[in-house]
Structures are given as structure tokens and as C-alpha cells.
Amino acid sequence: MNKQGFTLVELLIYVSIVGLVSVSLVNFVTTVSQIRSKNAVVIEVHENVRAAVDIMSDYVRRASALDVSGSTFGTDPGVLSLNMSSTTIDPTQFFLNYDNGQLQVSQAGAGTTSIVSDEIRISNFTLTNIPGRGKARIRVEITAEYAKDPTIEYQYSQSITTTFRLRR
């Protein structure tokens, strides 16, 4: 007698194995997708904070003087006002727009430009004038968070404190 096909037990074993492999594959793909989303959020925040600090540092180095009367120290949000040697960008001011959480720069009283992306919201911008002999020094505290999509399940924020010194 020639038997062909699968028995019911063999069929149940095969279906169980395929089901376990499918569930494991879906779980793996979901985990990888979540990790990629988390990494993208962290990278976006880090890159924006780094870029904002680099831009501010560049302007502080090129400034001819710190405009103490135009700056706001010790409060959140602060304002950093720099006297520049070029009249086309004098004064240059950095400030936080609380309406949209954007760190902005204004040059010579012209319009403002945001120095962080729309995906980032700055929740703290505090400046401290560090007294001392010689060149002016300013401590800057910035806290940035990811704000593109409030429904995203992974939120991330980064706080940084750094000090700038005028070269002139």
C-alpha cells in the first residue's frame, strides 16, 4: 500500500514551526524599527545642539565686544547681544522665541533666522556673564528636545553647558 501526503500530526508540527518563525520575524522587524526611530531622534537633537553651539561660538569669536546692556543674563530665556565690527551684522543677537521654541539669531535689526530645525524645540536658554580680567566670557546653558511629532513614543532631550570667550 502506497501512502502519500502528510498525517494530521505532521501538518500541525509544520504549521506550528512556520507560525513561530513568522512571529519571531515580525517581532525582530518591529524592534529594529523602534531602535531606528530612537536613534534618528537622538541624532537629530545632538546635531542641532552641536550646530547651534558652533554657530554661536563662531559669532562670539568674531565679535568686537559683548553688548552687556543689550544682553539678558541669569534668566530663561536669555538674550546674547554682540557688537560686531561689520555694520551689516552689528549688532548680532541670539534669543529664544518661546512661541515656537526656536533658537534664533538677528543681525543688524533685520529679520530673524532660526538656527535649529523645526523638529527641535529649545526649552532652556540661559546665559551667564562670567566676570574676570581681560576678555569677556559667557556661559551658555541650552536644553533641546525632539518636538516634531508629539505622538512619537520616544522623546529625547539634551542639556549642554558651555563657555564662550571673546577673542578681542
N, C-alpha and C positions, 0 to 999 in steps of 0.2 A: 504494500500500500504506500503510495507516494503522497506525502503531506507537503502542502505549500502554504505560505503566509505566516503570520505571527499568531502566537497564542495571546489571550487576553492579558496575561501577566507580563509578557514581553512588551506588549503595546503600552501598558501602564508605566513600565520602567522607562521606556524611551520618551514618553510624553513628560514624565517627571524630570528626567535629565534635561530635556530641551527647555522646560519651564524654569528650572534652576539657573541654567546658563543665561536665559533671557532676563530674568530678574537681576542677576549679578551684573550683566552688561548695562542694563538701564540704570542701576544704582551707581555704577562706575562713571557713566556718562554724566549723570546728574551731579556727582561730586566734583568731577573735573570742571564742569560748567560753573559751579559755585565758586571754586577756587580761582578760576579765571576772572570772574566778576570781582571778587575781593581784591585780587592783585591789580586789576585795572583801576579800582577806586583808590587804592594806596598809592599807586604810581602817579595818578592824576594829582592827588593832593601834594605829594612830595615834589613833583616837577613844578607845580605852580608856586609853592612856597619858595623853592630854590630860585626860580626865575624872578619872583618879586624881590627877594633879598639881593640878588645880583643887580637888578635894575637900580634899586635904591642905593646900593653900595657904589655903583658907577657914578651916579649923580652926586653923592656925598663927596667922593674923591675929587670930582671936578668943581665942586662948589668953592667960591671965593670966601664965603663966610656963612655961618649959621645965623639965620634971622630969628633971634630969640623972641622978639616981640610978636612975630607972625606965627610962631610955633606954639603948640599946646603940649605941655609936659605933665606927666603924672596922672592923667585921666584917660579913660577909654570912651570914645576914640580920641586919639591924639592927632595933631597936625604937625608935620615936619616941613618947615619953610626954609629954603636955601637960597642965598644970594649967589647968582651965577655971573661969571664975567661976560657972557654973551647976553646982549639985551633981548635977543629973540626968545630966550628961555628964562629970563630973570623977572620975577622970582619963580622958582620951581617948588611946588607944594605937593606933598603926599598926604592923603587923608582917606578916611574910611567913610563910604556912603552907606549909612545904616539902612536906607530904604531897600537896597538890594544886596548888601554885604560885600560890595566890591571895593577893593583897594584901588584908589585912583590917583593919577598924577595930573597936575595942571601946570602949564608953563606960560609965563608972561600974562596971566589972567585970561588966557584963551580957553577953549573948551577942555573938557576932561577926557582922559583916556584911562580905561581900566587896565591894570597890569596883572590881573588874574583872569582866568577863563570864567565863563558863565556857569560852569559846573562847580565852581568853588565859591564858598561863602566865608568871608572873614568875620569871625565873631569877637576878636580882640585885637586892637592895635594901640598899644601903649608905648609911649616914648618917655625916656628919662634923660635929662641933660646931666652929664657927669662932669661936675666942676673939677678943675685942675689947672695946672700951669700949661701954657702952650696951646696946642691945637684942640679945638672943640671935639668932644666925644659924645655920642648919643647911643643909648641902649634902646633897642627896639624889641618889643615882645609882640609876636603875631600868633594867633590861633586860627587855623583854617580847617574847614570841614567840607566834605563832599555834599553838595546840595542839588545836584542835577535832577534827581528823581527821589522825592520823599518816600515813595513806596518801596524803595530798594531795601532789601532785608539786611544789608550790611552797611553800616555807617562807620566812617573813619574820620578822625580829626588829628591834627598835628600841631603842637605848640613849639615855637622856636624862640629863643632869646639870643640876640647877637649884638655886637657893639660896632659902630661905625666911627671912624675918625677922619676929620677933615685933613687934607694934606697941606693946605696952605696956611 
